[in-house]
């Protein structure tokens, strides 16, 4: 009996939404938006990068705009090289200039060149 190979990215490399990104026009607006998520949803503000403020781990508010017409969606994957190959086979192109490496030299984040519904898309191994 032939074994069926899954084509489901969730099964293949653990695809799940890591966070959504919201583009704001200034650090003050980003802080205000993150504060609203904190007040209304209990997602504590975190300042982990100079370009954005997080509300919990689910929402990243960009300080001075960001990628994507409407923002971005970050997708966590357990196996980034496998995910890149899978999406490439479906016609998505990696934006090599966006590739960010971790201390171990492995890719920890990379954007696709294409937007979907006005959102930039990126893969990450971060949670």
Order of alpha helices (4+ residues) and beta strands (2+ residues): alpha-beta-alpha-beta-beta-beta-beta-alpha-beta-beta-beta
